[in-house]
Amino acid sequence: MRERHEDITWLLDRFLENAASRSDIRIRGFSALAEEAALAYPWPGNVRELRNRVERAVALSTSEWIMPGDLFPERTTKPGSAAFAPLADVRDAAERRQIERALDETGGQIAKAAGLLAISRTTLWEKMTRLGLADRARSTS
């Protein structure tokens, strides 16, 4: 799995479908953050660990969406002990993730990505420049 990241989301969906079918809990899917966390994780236990994490997340989730804390409960911090990131940093990280997803979806085409994000092409380009993503667009063009 470490060499084939493209399989991770497919496996997540298959394991979720299987675990949800055996349970009374209605799970709609994985949040974008949970998918990103799964893609970033090195998976030392390989496919078996992925399946076990998905099954545990389905069994213990308190929401319709599997969140990163459901997949990786050992990474969550205890209430009151977490240091808060500035809101601007959180917003920038969320914008960066969404812009990267739109660019991936459109094969790096700025105009189409802007359409997916419901912003103008120039606004997208300004955000990409501010977030350090402009060079990425040039390398895929």
The first five atom37 places (N, CA, C, CB, O) and aatype in JSON, in Angstrom:
{
  "aatype": [12, 1, 6, 1, 8, 6, 3, 9, 16, 17, 10, 10, 3, 1, 13, 10, 6, 2, 0, 0, 15, 1, 15, 3, 9, 1, 9, 1, 7, 13, 15, 0, 10, 0, 6, 6, 0, 0, 10, 0, 18, 14, 17, 14, 7, 2, 19, 1, 6, 10, 1, 2, 1, 19, 6, 1, 0, 19, 0, 10, 15, 16, 15, 6, 17, 9, 12, 14, 7, 3, 10, 13, 14, 6, 1, 16, 16, 11, 14, 7, 15, 0, 0, 13, 0, 14, 10, 0, 3, 19, 1, 3, 0, 0, 6, 1, 1, 5, 9, 6, 1, 0, 10, 3, 6, 16, 7, 7, 5, 9, 0, 11, 0, 0, 7, 10, 10, 0, 9, 15, 1, 16, 16, 10, 17, 6, 11, 12, 16, 1, 10, 7, 10, 0, 3, 1, 0, 1, 15, 16, 15],
  "atom_mask": [
    [1, 1, 1, 1, 1],
    [1, 1, 1, 1, 1],
    [1, 1, 1, 1, 1],
    [1, 1, 1, 1, 1],
    [1, 1, 1, 1, 1],
    [1, 1, 1, 1, 1],
    [1, 1, 1, 1, 1],
    [1, 1, 1, 1, 1],
    [1, 1, 1, 1, 1],
    [1, 1, 1, 1, 1],
    [1, 1, 1, 1, 1],
    [1, 1, 1, 1, 1],
    [1, 1, 1, 1, 1],
    [1, 1, 1, 1, 1],
    [1, 1, 1, 1, 1],
    [1, 1, 1, 1, 1],
    [1, 1, 1, 1, 1],
    [1, 1, 1, 1, 1],
    [1, 1, 1, 1, 1],
    [1, 1, 1, 1, 1],
    [1, 1, 1, 1, 1],
    [1, 1, 1, 1, 1],
    [1, 1, 1, 1, 1],
    [1, 1, 1, 1, 1],
    [1, 1, 1, 1, 1],
    [1, 1, 1, 1, 1],
    [1, 1, 1, 1, 1],
    [1, 1, 1, 1, 1],
    [1, 1, 1, 0, 1],
    [1, 1, 1, 1, 1],
    [1, 1, 1, 1, 1],
    [1, 1, 1, 1, 1],
    [1, 1, 1, 1, 1],
    [1, 1, 1, 1, 1],
    [1, 1, 1, 1, 1],
    [1, 1, 1, 1, 1],
    [1, 1, 1, 1, 1],
    [1, 1, 1, 1, 1],
    [1, 1, 1, 1, 1],
    [1, 1, 1, 1, 1],
    [1, 1, 1, 1, 1],
    [1, 1, 1, 1, 1],
    [1, 1, 1, 1, 1],
    [1, 1, 1, 1, 1],
    [1, 1, 1, 0, 1],
    [1, 1, 1, 1, 1],
    [1, 1, 1, 1, 1],
    [1, 1, 1, 1, 1],
    [1, 1, 1, 1, 1],
    [1, 1, 1, 1, 1],
    [1, 1, 1, 1, 1],
    [1, 1, 1, 1, 1],
    [1, 1, 1, 1, 1],
    [1, 1, 1, 1, 1],
    [1, 1, 1, 1, 1],
    [1, 1, 1, 1, 1],
    [1, 1, 1, 1, 1],
    [1, 1, 1, 1, 1],
    [1, 1, 1, 1, 1],
    [1, 1, 1, 1, 1],
    [1, 1, 1, 1, 1],
    [1, 1, 1, 1, 1],
    [1, 1, 1, 1, 1],
    [1, 1, 1, 1, 1],
    [1, 1, 1, 1, 1],
    [1, 1, 1, 1, 1],
    [1, 1, 1, 1, 1],
    [1, 1, 1, 1, 1],
    [1, 1, 1, 0, 1],
    [1, 1, 1, 1, 1],
    [1, 1, 1, 1, 1],
    [1, 1, 1, 1, 1],
    [1, 1, 1, 1, 1],
    [1, 1, 1, 1, 1],
    [1, 1, 1, 1, 1],
    [1, 1, 1, 1, 1],
    [1, 1, 1, 1, 1],
    [1, 1, 1, 1, 1],
    [1, 1, 1, 1, 1],
    [1, 1, 1, 0, 1],
    [1, 1, 1, 1, 1],
    [1, 1, 1, 1, 1],
    [1, 1, 1, 1, 1],
    [1, 1, 1, 1, 1],
    [1, 1, 1, 1, 1],
    [1, 1, 1, 1, 1],
    [1, 1, 1, 1, 1],
    [1, 1, 1, 1, 1],
    [1, 1, 1, 1, 1],
    [1, 1, 1, 1, 1],
    [1, 1, 1, 1, 1],
    [1, 1, 1, 1, 1],
    [1, 1, 1, 1, 1],
    [1, 1, 1, 1, 1],
    [1, 1, 1, 1, 1],
    [1, 1, 1, 1, 1],
    [1, 1, 1, 1, 1],
    [1, 1, 1, 1, 1],
    [1, 1, 1, 1, 1],
    [1, 1, 1, 1, 1],
    [1, 1, 1, 1, 1],
    [1, 1, 1, 1, 1],
    [1, 1, 1, 1, 1],
    [1, 1, 1, 1, 1],
    [1, 1, 1, 1, 1],
    [1, 1, 1, 1, 1],
    [1, 1, 1, 0, 1],
    [1, 1, 1, 0, 1],
    [1, 1, 1, 1, 1],
    [1, 1, 1, 1, 1],
    [1, 1, 1, 1, 1],
    [1, 1, 1, 1, 1],
    [1, 1, 1, 1, 1],
    [1, 1, 1, 1, 1],
    [1, 1, 1, 0, 1],
    [1, 1, 1, 1, 1],
    [1, 1, 1, 1, 1],
    [1, 1, 1, 1, 1],
    [1, 1, 1, 1, 1],
    [1, 1, 1, 1, 1],
    [1, 1, 1, 1, 1],
    [1, 1, 1, 1, 1],
    [1, 1, 1, 1, 1],
    [1, 1, 1, 1, 1],
    [1, 1, 1, 1, 1],
    [1, 1, 1, 1, 1],
    [1, 1, 1, 1, 1],
    [1, 1, 1, 1, 1],
    [1, 1, 1, 1, 1],
    [1, 1, 1, 1, 1],
    [1, 1, 1, 1, 1],
    [1, 1, 1, 0, 1],
    [1, 1, 1, 1, 1],
    [1, 1, 1, 1, 1],
    [1, 1, 1, 1, 1],
    [1, 1, 1, 1, 1],
    [1, 1, 1, 1, 1],
    [1, 1, 1, 1, 1],
    [1, 1, 1, 1, 1],
    [1, 1, 1, 1, 1],
    [1, 1, 1, 1, 1]
  ],
  "atom_positions": [
    [[0.82, -1.2, 0.0], [0.0, 0.0, 0.0], [0.86, 1.26, 0.0], [-0.93, 0.0, 1.2], [0.44, 2.3, -0.51]],
    [[2.04, 1.16, 0.57], [2.9, 2.35, 0.6], [3.27, 2.81, -0.8], [4.16, 2.07, 1.41], [3.45, 4.0, -1.03]],
    [[3.4, 1.87, -1.72], [3.76, 2.22, -3.09], [2.54, 2.51, -3.96], [4.58, 1.09, -3.71], [2.67, 3.1, -5.03]],
    [[1.37, 2.1, -3.51], [0.16, 2.26, -4.34], [-0.9, 3.04, -3.57], [-0.4, 0.88, -4.76], [-1.92, 2.49, -3.15]],
    [[-0.65, 4.34, -3.4], [-1.57, 5.2, -2.67], [-2.94, 5.27, -3.33], [-1.0, 6.59, -2.54], [-3.94, 5.48, -2.65]],
    [[-2.99, 5.1, -4.65], [-4.28, 5.2, -5.34], [-5.25, 4.1, -4.89], [-4.06, 5.12, -6.85], [-6.46, 4.24, -5.07]],
    [[-4.74, 3.02, -4.32], [-5.6, 1.94, -3.85], [-6.24, 2.25, -2.5], [-4.81, 0.66, -3.74], [-7.25, 1.64, -2.14]],
    [[-5.68, 3.17, -1.76], [-6.15, 3.41, -0.39], [-7.61, 3.87, -0.37], [-5.27, 4.45, 0.29], [-8.41, 3.33, 0.39]],
    [[-7.97, 4.86, -1.19], [-9.36, 5.34, -1.17], [-10.31, 4.26, -1.65], [-9.51, 6.6, -2.05], [-11.42, 4.14, -1.13]],
    [[-9.89, 3.49, -2.62], [-10.74, 2.39, -3.1], [-10.95, 1.37, -1.98], [-10.11, 1.7, -4.34], [-12.08, 0.92, -1.75]],
    [[-9.89, 1.0, -1.28], [-10.0, 0.06, -0.17], [-10.83, 0.64, 0.98], [-8.61, -0.32, 0.34], [-11.62, -0.08, 1.59]],
    [[-10.66, 1.93, 1.27], [-11.48, 2.56, 2.3], [-12.96, 2.38, 1.99], [-11.14, 4.07, 2.42], [-13.74, 1.98, 2.86]],
    [[-13.33, 2.66, 0.75], [-14.74, 2.54, 0.35], [-15.23, 1.1, 0.45], [-14.94, 3.06, -1.07], [-16.34, 0.86, 0.92]],
    [[-14.44, 0.14, 0.01], [-14.85, -1.28, 0.07], [-15.02, -1.73, 1.51], [-13.81, -2.18, -0.65], [-16.01, -2.38, 1.85]],
    [[-14.05, -1.41, 2.37], [-14.13, -1.82, 3.77], [-15.28, -1.13, 4.49], [-12.81, -1.51, 4.48], [-15.93, -1.73, 5.34]],
    [[-15.53, 0.12, 4.15], [-16.66, 0.84, 4.75], [-17.97, 0.19, 4.34], [-16.64, 2.33, 4.32], [-18.84, -0.05, 5.18]],
    [[-18.11, -0.1, 3.07], [-19.33, -0.75, 2.56], [-19.57, -2.08, 3.28], [-19.22, -0.97, 1.03], [-20.69, -2.38, 3.69]],
    [[-18.51, -2.85, 3.43], [-18.62, -4.15, 4.08], [-18.98, -4.01, 5.56], [-17.3, -4.92, 3.93], [-19.88, -4.69, 6.05]],
    [[-18.29, -3.12, 6.27], [-18.54, -2.94, 7.7], [-19.92, -2.35, 7.95], [-17.46, -2.04, 8.32], [-20.6, -2.75, 8.9]],
    [[-20.34, -1.4, 7.13], [-21.64, -0.76, 7.31], [-22.77, -1.73, 7.03], [-21.76, 0.46, 6.41], [-23.83, -1.64, 7.65]],
    [[-22.57, -2.66, 6.11], [-23.63, -3.63, 5.79], [-23.87, -4.59, 6.95], [-23.26, -4.41, 4.53], [-24.95, -5.16, 7.06]],
    [[-22.87, -4.78, 7.81], [-23.02, -5.68, 8.96], [-23.48, -4.96, 10.21], [-21.71, -6.39, 9.23], [-23.59, -5.56, 11.27]],
    [[-23.73, -3.66, 10.09], [-24.08, -2.88, 11.26], [-25.38, -2.13, 11.03], [-22.94, -1.9, 11.61], [-25.82, -1.96, 9.89]],
    [[-25.99, -1.68, 12.11], [-27.23, -0.89, 12.02], [-26.93, 0.6, 11.87], [-28.1, -1.13, 13.24], [-27.85, 1.4, 11.69]],
    [[-25.68, 0.96, 11.95], [-25.29, 2.35, 11.91], [-25.26, 2.84, 10.46], [-23.91, 2.55, 12.59], [-24.74, 2.16, 9.58]],
    [[-25.83, 4.03, 10.23], [-25.81, 4.6, 8.88], [-24.62, 5.53, 8.76], [-27.15, 5.36, 8.56], [-24.58, 6.6, 9.36]],
    [[-23.65, 5.12, 7.98], [-22.46, 5.92, 7.7], [-22.5, 6.31, 6.24], [-21.13, 5.13, 8.05], [-22.65, 5.46, 5.36]],
    [[-22.37, 7.61, 5.98], [-22.44, 8.11, 4.6], [-21.1, 8.0, 3.88], [-22.9, 9.55, 4.6], [-21.07, 7.86, 2.66]],
    [[-20.02, 8.06, 4.62], [-18.71, 7.98, 3.99], [-17.63, 8.6, 4.85], [0.0, 0.0, 0.0], [-17.82, 8.83, 6.04]],
    [[-16.5, 8.88, 4.21], [-15.35, 9.47, 4.88], [-15.3, 10.96, 4.59], [-14.04, 8.79, 4.42], [-15.57, 11.39, 3.48]],
    [[-14.97, 11.73, 5.6], [-14.76, 13.17, 5.37], [-13.5, 13.33, 4.52], [-14.65, 13.96, 6.73], [-12.66, 12.43, 4.47]],
    [[-13.38, 14.47, 3.88], [-12.18, 14.75, 3.07], [-10.93, 14.71, 3.96], [-12.31, 16.13, 2.37], [-9.87, 14.26, 3.53]],
    [[-11.07, 15.18, 5.19], [-9.92, 15.16, 6.1], [-9.53, 13.73, 6.47], [-10.23, 15.95, 7.36], [-8.34, 13.43, 6.61]],
    [[-10.51, 12.85, 6.63], [-10.22, 11.46, 6.95], [-9.5, 10.79, 5.77], [-11.52, 10.69, 7.3], [-8.56, 10.02, 5.97]],
    [[-9.95, 11.08, 4.56], [-9.28, 10.52, 3.38], [-7.84, 11.02, 3.3], [-10.05, 10.88, 2.09], [-6.93, 10.24, 3.03]],
    [[-7.64, 12.31, 3.54], [-6.29, 12.87, 3.5], [-5.41, 12.23, 4.57], [-6.33, 14.39, 3.69], [-4.24, 11.92, 4.32]],
    [[-5.96, 12.03, 5.76], [-5.19, 11.41, 6.84], [-4.81, 9.99, 6.46], [-5.99, 11.42, 8.16], [-3.69, 9.55, 6.74]],
    [[-5.74, 9.26, 5.83], [-5.45, 7.89, 5.42], [-4.38, 7.86, 4.33], [-6.74, 7.21, 4.92], [-3.52, 6.97, 4.33]],
    [[-4.43, 8.81, 3.42], [-3.43, 8.86, 2.35], [-2.05, 9.24, 2.89], [-3.85, 9.84, 1.28], [-1.03, 8.8, 2.34]],
    [[-2.01, 10.04, 3.94], [-0.74, 10.48, 4.5], [-0.12, 9.44, 5.45], [-0.93, 11.79, 5.24], [1.07, 9.5, 5.74]],
    [[-0.92, 8.51, 5.93], [-0.45, 7.52, 6.91], [0.42, 6.47, 6.21], [-1.66, 6.84, 7.62], [0.1, 6.06, 5.09]],
    [[1.52, 6.02, 6.84], [2.43, 5.07, 6.17], [1.93, 3.62, 6.12], [3.75, 5.08, 6.87], [2.5, 2.81, 5.38]],
    [[0.91, 3.26, 6.85], [0.31, 1.92, 6.87], [1.33, 0.81, 7.13], [-0.39, 1.65, 5.57], [1.55, -0.05, 6.27]],
    [[1.95, 0.83, 8.32], [2.9, -0.24, 8.64], [2.22, -1.61, 8.75], [3.61, 0.08, 9.94], [2.87, -2.64, 8.53]],
    [[0.94, -1.63, 9.09], [0.23, -2.9, 9.19], [-0.44, -3.3, 7.88], [0.0, 0.0, 0.0], [-1.12, -4.32, 7.81]],
    [[-0.24, -2.49, 6.85], [-0.73, -2.74, 5.51], [-2.26, -2.85, 5.44], [-0.11, -4.01, 4.97], [-2.95, -2.16, 6.2]],
    [[-2.8, -3.69, 4.57], [-4.23, -3.75, 4.3], [-5.01, -4.22, 5.53], [-4.51, -4.68, 3.12], [-6.12, -3.75, 5.77]],
    [[-4.45, -5.11, 6.28], [-5.14, -5.6, 7.48], [-5.38, -4.46, 8.47], [-4.32, -6.72, 8.15], [-6.46, -4.37, 9.06]],
    [[-4.4, -3.6, 8.66], [-4.55, -2.47, 9.56], [-5.62, -1.51, 9.04], [-3.22, -1.74, 9.74], [-6.43, -1.0, 9.81]],
    [[-5.62, -1.27, 7.74], [-6.63, -0.4, 7.14], [-8.03, -0.95, 7.39], [-6.38, -0.25, 5.62], [-8.93, -0.21, 7.8]],
    [[-8.23, -2.22, 7.14], [-9.53, -2.84, 7.37], [-9.95, -2.74, 8.83], [-9.51, -4.3, 6.94], [-11.09, -2.41, 9.12]],
    [[-9.03, -3.02, 9.74], [-9.35, -2.95, 11.17], [-9.71, -1.53, 11.6], [-8.17, -3.46, 11.99], [-10.63, -1.33, 12.38]],
    [[-8.99, -0.55, 11.08], [-9.29, 0.84, 11.44], [-10.65, 1.27, 10.91], [-8.21, 1.77, 10.89], [-11.39, 1.98, 11.6]],
    [[-11.0, 0.85, 9.71], [-12.3, 1.2, 9.14], [-13.42, 0.52, 9.94], [-12.39, 0.78, 7.65], [-14.41, 1.17, 10.27]],
    [[-13.26, -0.75, 10.27], [-14.29, -1.46, 11.04], [-14.48, -0.83, 12.42], [-13.91, -2.94, 11.19], [-15.61, -0.69, 12.88]],
    [[-13.38, -0.45, 13.07], [-13.49, 0.2, 14.38], [-14.15, 1.56, 14.24], [-12.1, 0.34, 15.03], [-14.98, 1.94, 15.07]],
    [[-13.8, 2.3, 13.2], [-14.38, 3.63, 12.99], [-15.88, 3.52, 12.77], [-13.72, 4.33, 11.78], [-16.64, 4.34, 13.3]],
    [[-16.33, 2.55, 12.0], [-17.76, 2.37, 11.77], [-18.46, 2.03, 13.08], [-18.02, 1.26, 10.73], [-19.53, 2.57, 13.37]],
    [[-17.87, 1.17, 13.87], [-18.49, 0.74, 15.12], [-18.55, 1.87, 16.15], [-17.74, -0.44, 15.7], [-19.49, 1.93, 16.94]],
    [[-17.57, 2.76, 16.15], [-17.48, 3.76, 17.2], [-17.85, 5.17, 16.76], [-16.11, 3.77, 17.75], [-17.89, 6.08, 17.59]],
    [[-18.11, 5.38, 15.5], [-18.4, 6.72, 15.01], [-19.69, 7.25, 15.61], [-18.48, 6.72, 13.48], [-20.66, 6.52, 15.77]],
    [[-19.68, 8.54, 15.93], [-20.86, 9.19, 16.48], [-21.53, 10.08, 15.44], [-20.5, 10.01, 17.72], [-22.45, 10.84, 15.77]],
    [[-21.09, 10.0, 14.21], [-21.6, 10.86, 13.16], [-21.84, 10.03, 11.9], [-20.62, 12.01, 12.87], [-21.44, 8.87, 11.82]],
    [[-22.48, 10.63, 10.91], [-22.7, 9.95, 9.63], [-21.43, 9.88, 8.81], [-23.79, 10.66, 8.84], [-21.33, 9.08, 7.88]],
    [[-20.46, 10.7, 9.14], [-19.21, 10.77, 8.39], [-18.07, 10.28, 9.26], [-18.94, 12.19, 7.89], [-17.97, 10.65, 10.43]],
    [[-17.2, 9.46, 8.69], [-16.0, 9.02, 9.39], [-15.0, 10.18, 9.36], [-15.4, 7.71, 8.75], [-14.68, 10.7, 8.29]],
    [[-14.53, 10.57, 10.52], [-13.59, 11.68, 10.65], [-12.19, 11.12, 10.94], [-14.05, 12.66, 11.78], [-12.05, 9.94, 11.28]],
    [[-11.15, 11.96, 10.82], [-9.79, 11.47, 11.09], [-9.65, 10.87, 12.49], [-8.8, 12.6, 10.92], [-8.94, 9.88, 12.67]],
    [[-10.31, 11.46, 13.48], [-10.24, 10.93, 14.84], [-10.88, 9.56, 14.98], [0.0, 0.0, 0.0], [-10.54, 8.81, 15.9]],
    [[-11.81, 9.22, 14.07], [-12.4, 7.88, 14.09], [-11.41, 6.85, 13.56], [-13.7, 7.86, 13.26], [-11.34, 5.74, 14.08]],
    [[-10.66, 7.22, 12.53], [-9.67, 6.31, 11.96], [-8.41, 6.22, 12.8], [-9.32, 6.75, 10.55], [-7.79, 5.16, 12.92]],
    [[-8.02, 7.36, 13.38], [-6.77, 7.43, 14.13], [-7.01, 8.02, 15.51], [-5.72, 8.27, 13.37], [-6.57, 9.13, 15.8]],
    [[-7.71, 7.28, 16.38], [-8.04, 7.83, 17.7], [-6.81, 8.12, 18.55], [-8.95, 6.88, 18.45], [-6.87, 8.94, 19.46]],
    [[-5.7, 7.46, 18.28], [-4.49, 7.7, 19.05], [-3.89, 9.07, 18.77], [-3.45, 6.61, 18.76], [-3.06, 9.56, 19.54]],
    [[-4.3, 9.7, 17.69], [-3.77, 11.02, 17.33], [-4.59, 12.15, 17.93], [-3.72, 11.17, 15.83], [-4.15, 13.3, 17.92]],
    [[-5.77, 11.86, 18.43], [-6.61, 12.93, 18.97], [-6.08, 13.39, 20.31], [-8.08, 12.47, 19.1], [-5.53, 12.6, 21.08]],
    [[-6.24, 14.65, 20.57], [-5.77, 15.2, 21.83], [-6.93, 15.29, 22.82], [-5.12, 16.59, 21.63], [-8.09, 15.34, 22.42]],
    [[-6.6, 15.29, 24.05], [-7.62, 15.39, 25.09], [-8.16, 16.82, 25.14], [-7.06, 14.96, 26.48], [-7.4, 17.77, 24.93]],
    [[-9.46, 16.99, 25.43], [-10.02, 18.33, 25.49], [-9.27, 19.19, 26.5], [-11.51, 18.27, 25.85], [-8.92, 18.73, 27.59]],
    [[-9.03, 20.44, 26.14], [-8.35, 21.35, 27.04], [-6.84, 21.33, 26.92], [0.0, 0.0, 0.0], [-6.17, 22.27, 27.36]],
    [[-6.27, 20.27, 26.33], [-4.82, 20.2, 26.23], [-4.32, 20.59, 24.86], [-4.34, 18.82, 26.58], [-3.12, 20.75, 24.66]],
    [[-5.22, 20.73, 23.9], [-4.8, 21.04, 22.54], [-4.45, 22.51, 22.4], [-5.9, 20.67, 21.55], [-5.15, 23.39, 22.91]],
    [[-3.37, 22.77, 21.72], [-3.02, 24.15, 21.39], [-3.79, 24.51, 20.13], [-1.47, 24.34, 21.2], [-3.83, 23.73, 19.18]],
    [[-4.4, 25.67, 20.13], [-5.18, 26.08, 18.98], [-4.3, 26.76, 17.96], [-6.31, 27.01, 19.4], [-3.45, 27.59, 18.3]],
    [[-4.51, 26.4, 16.71], [-3.82, 27.09, 15.61], [-4.62, 28.35, 15.32], [-3.7, 26.17, 14.33], [-5.83, 28.38, 15.52]],
    [[-3.95, 29.39, 14.85], [-4.68, 30.6, 14.47], [-5.7, 30.26, 13.38], [-3.7, 31.71, 13.99], [-5.45, 29.44, 12.5]],
    [[-6.85, 30.92, 13.45], [-7.92, 30.65, 12.5], [-7.47, 30.87, 11.07], [-9.12, 31.53, 12.81], [-7.89, 30.15, 10.17]],
    [[-6.62, 31.85, 10.83], [-6.13, 32.11, 9.47], [-5.34, 30.91, 8.94], [-5.24, 33.39, 9.45], [-5.44, 30.57, 7.76]],
    [[-4.55, 30.26, 9.81], [-3.79, 29.08, 9.39], [-4.72, 27.92, 9.04], [-2.8, 28.66, 10.48], [-4.49, 27.21, 8.06]],
    [[-5.75, 27.74, 9.84], [-6.72, 26.67, 9.59], [-7.45, 26.93, 8.27], [-7.72, 26.56, 10.76], [-7.64, 26.01, 7.47]],
    [[-7.86, 28.18, 8.06], [-8.56, 28.54, 6.82], [-7.65, 28.33, 5.61], [-9.04, 30.02, 6.88], [-8.09, 27.78, 4.6]],
    [[-6.4, 28.76, 5.72], [-5.46, 28.58, 4.61], [-5.25, 27.1, 4.29], [-4.11, 29.23, 4.93], [-5.21, 26.72, 3.13]],
    [[-5.12, 26.28, 5.32], [-4.93, 24.85, 5.11], [-6.15, 24.23, 4.42], [-4.65, 24.13, 6.45], [-6.01, 23.4, 3.52]],
    [[-7.35, 24.64, 4.84], [-8.57, 24.12, 4.22], [-8.67, 24.58, 2.76], [-9.81, 24.59, 5.01], [-9.02, 23.79, 1.89]],
    [[-8.35, 25.84, 2.51], [-8.39, 26.35, 1.13], [-7.37, 25.62, 0.27], [-8.12, 27.86, 1.1], [-7.66, 25.25, -0.87]],
    [[-6.17, 25.42, 0.79], [-5.13, 24.72, 0.05], [-5.59, 23.31, -0.33], [-3.83, 24.65, 0.86], [-5.44, 22.89, -1.47]],
    [[-6.16, 22.58, 0.64], [-6.63, 21.22, 0.37], [-7.68, 21.21, -0.73], [-7.19, 20.57, 1.64], [-7.63, 20.39, -1.64]],
    [[-8.64, 22.13, -0.64], [-9.74, 22.15, -1.6], [-9.24, 22.56, -2.99], [-10.84, 23.11, -1.13], [-9.69, 22.01, -4.0]],
    [[-8.33, 23.51, -3.05], [-7.77, 23.93, -4.34], [-6.98, 22.77, -4.96], [-6.86, 25.18, -4.17], [-7.1, 22.51, -6.16]],
    [[-6.19, 22.09, -4.15], [-5.44, 20.94, -4.67], [-6.37, 19.86, -5.19], [-4.53, 20.36, -3.59], [-6.1, 19.26, -6.24]],
    [[-7.46, 19.6, -4.49], [-8.43, 18.6, -4.95], [-9.06, 19.02, -6.27], [-9.52, 18.37, -3.9], [-9.24, 18.2, -7.17]],
    [[-9.42, 20.3, -6.39], [-10.02, 20.8, -7.63], [-9.03, 20.71, -8.78], [-10.51, 22.25, -7.46], [-9.41, 20.33, -9.9]],
    [[-7.78, 21.05, -8.53], [-6.77, 20.96, -9.58], [-6.53, 19.52, -10.0], [-5.46, 21.6, -9.12], [-6.36, 19.23, -11.19]],
    [[-6.51, 18.62, -9.04], [-6.36, 17.2, -9.37], [-7.54, 16.72, -10.21], [-6.25, 16.35, -8.08], [-7.36, 15.99, -11.19]],
    [[-8.73, 17.13, -9.83], [-9.95, 16.71, -10.53], [-9.97, 17.21, -11.98], [-11.19, 17.23, -9.8], [-10.48, 16.52, -12.86]],
    [[-9.41, 18.4, -12.22], [-9.47, 19.01, -13.55], [-8.17, 18.86, -14.33], [-9.81, 20.47, -13.43], [-8.02, 19.45, -15.39]],
    [[-7.24, 18.08, -13.81], [-5.98, 17.9, -14.51], [-5.14, 19.16, -14.54], [0.0, 0.0, 0.0], [-4.36, 19.36, -15.47]],
    [[-5.3, 20.03, -13.54], [-4.52, 21.25, -13.45], [-5.06, 22.43, -14.23], [0.0, 0.0, 0.0], [-4.4, 23.47, -14.33]],
    [[-6.25, 22.3, -14.79], [-6.84, 23.38, -15.58], [-7.46, 24.42, -14.64], [-7.9, 22.83, -16.58], [-8.45, 24.14, -13.95]],
    [[-6.88, 25.6, -14.63], [-7.26, 26.66, -13.69], [-8.72, 27.07, -13.87], [-6.36, 27.88, -13.88], [-9.45, 27.16, -12.88]],
    [[-9.15, 27.3, -15.1], [-10.52, 27.77, -15.34], [-11.55, 26.74, -14.85], [-10.74, 28.06, -16.84], [-12.54, 27.11, -14.22]],
    [[-11.31, 25.48, -15.14], [-12.25, 24.44, -14.7], [-12.22, 24.28, -13.19], [-11.91, 23.1, -15.37], [-13.26, 24.08, -12.56]],
    [[-11.03, 24.36, -12.6], [-10.92, 24.27, -11.14], [-11.65, 25.44, -10.49], [-9.43, 24.24, -10.7], [-12.33, 25.26, -9.47]],
    [[-11.52, 26.63, -11.06], [-12.22, 27.8, -10.52], [-13.73, 27.57, -10.59], [-11.84, 29.08, -11.29], [-14.45, 27.93, -9.66]],
    [[-14.2, 26.98, -11.67], [-15.63, 26.67, -11.79], [-16.09, 25.71, -10.71], [0.0, 0.0, 0.0], [-17.15, 25.9, -10.12]],
    [[-15.3, 24.67, -10.45], [-15.65, 23.72, -9.38], [-15.72, 24.4, -8.02], [-14.64, 22.58, -9.33], [-16.56, 24.06, -7.19]],
    [[-14.84, 25.37, -7.82], [-14.77, 26.05, -6.53], [-15.72, 27.24, -6.44], [-13.36, 26.52, -6.27], [-15.83, 27.88, -5.39]],
    [[-16.4, 27.54, -7.54], [-17.36, 28.65, -7.61], [-16.71, 30.0, -7.3], [-18.52, 28.41, -6.64], [-17.27, 30.83, -6.59]],
    [[-15.51, 30.19, -7.85], [-14.82, 31.47, -7.75], [-14.28, 31.82, -9.13], [-13.67, 31.41, -6.69], [-14.24, 30.97, -10.03]],
    [[-13.86, 33.07, -9.3], [-13.32, 33.47, -10.6], [-11.92, 32.89, -10.79], [-13.28, 35.02, -10.72], [-11.26, 32.5, -9.83]],
    [[-11.51, 32.83, -12.03], [-10.18, 32.32, -12.36], [-9.1, 33.18, -11.71], [-9.99, 32.27, -13.88], [-8.1, 32.66, -11.21]],
    [[-9.28, 34.5, -11.73], [-8.28, 35.38, -11.13], [-8.24, 35.24, -9.61], [-8.56, 36.84, -11.5], [-7.16, 35.3, -9.01]],
    [[-9.39, 35.04, -8.99], [-9.4, 34.82, -7.54], [-8.67, 33.53, -7.2], [-10.86, 34.77, -7.0], [-7.91, 33.47, -6.24]],
    [[-8.91, 32.49, -8.0], [-8.21, 31.23, -7.77], [-6.71, 31.42, -7.92], [-8.72, 30.14, -8.74], [-5.93, 30.95, -7.09]],
    [[-6.3, 32.11, -8.97], [-4.87, 32.32, -9.19], [-4.25, 33.12, -8.04], [-4.64, 33.06, -10.53], [-3.14, 32.81, -7.6]],
    [[-4.95, 34.13, -7.54], [-4.44, 34.91, -6.4], [-4.29, 34.03, -5.16], [-5.37, 36.1, -6.1], [-3.3, 34.13, -4.44]],
    [[-5.27, 33.17, -4.91], [-5.2, 32.27, -3.75], [-4.05, 31.28, -3.93], [-6.54, 31.52, -3.56], [-3.32, 30.99, -2.98]],
    [[-3.91, 30.76, -5.14], [-2.83, 29.8, -5.4], [-1.47, 30.46, -5.18], [-2.93, 29.25, -6.84], [-0.56, 29.83, -4.63]],
    [[-1.32, 31.69, -5.6], [-0.06, 32.42, -5.42], [0.2, 32.63, -3.93], [-0.1, 33.78, -6.16], [1.32, 32.41, -3.46]],
    [[-0.83, 33.05, -3.19], [-0.68, 33.3, -1.75], [-0.35, 32.01, -0.99], [-1.96, 33.91, -1.19], [0.41, 32.05, -0.02]],
    [[-0.91, 30.89, -1.43], [-0.72, 29.62, -0.73], [0.47, 28.82, -1.26], [-1.97, 28.78, -0.84], [0.74, 27.72, -0.79]],
    [[1.19, 29.38, -2.23], [2.36, 28.69, -2.76], [2.03, 27.57, -3.72], [0.0, 0.0, 0.0], [2.82, 26.64, -3.89]],
    [[0.87, 27.63, -4.36], [0.46, 26.59, -5.3], [0.62, 27.01, -6.76], [-0.98, 26.21, -5.04], [0.37, 26.2, -7.66]],
    [[1.03, 28.23, -7.01], [1.13, 28.72, -8.39], [2.18, 27.94, -9.17], [1.48, 30.21, -8.4], [1.98, 27.65, -10.35]],
    [[3.3, 27.59, -8.55], [4.33, 26.82, -9.24], [3.83, 25.44, -9.65], [5.57, 26.68, -8.36], [4.23, 24.91, -10.68]],
    [[2.96, 24.87, -8.84], [2.39, 23.56, -9.15], [1.58, 23.64, -10.44], [1.51, 23.05, -8.0], [1.64, 22.73, -11.27]],
    [[0.82, 24.71, -10.6], [-0.01, 24.87, -11.8], [0.88, 25.01, -13.04], [-0.93, 26.1, -11.67], [0.55, 24.48, -14.1]],
    [[1.98, 25.72, -12.91], [2.89, 25.9, -14.05], [3.53, 24.57, -14.44], [3.97, 26.94, -13.71], [3.77, 24.31, -15.62]],
    [[3.82, 23.74, -13.44], [4.49, 22.46, -13.75], [3.54, 21.46, -14.37], [5.11, 21.88, -12.5], [4.0, 20.52, -15.03]],
    [[2.22, 21.61, -14.17], [1.26, 20.67, -14.77], [0.73, 21.18, -16.09], [0.11, 20.41, -13.83], [0.05, 20.44, -16.8]],
    [[1.01, 22.44, -16.44], [0.5, 23.01, -17.69], [1.32, 22.57, -18.86], [0.48, 24.52, -17.63], [1.03, 22.95, -19.99]]
  ]
}
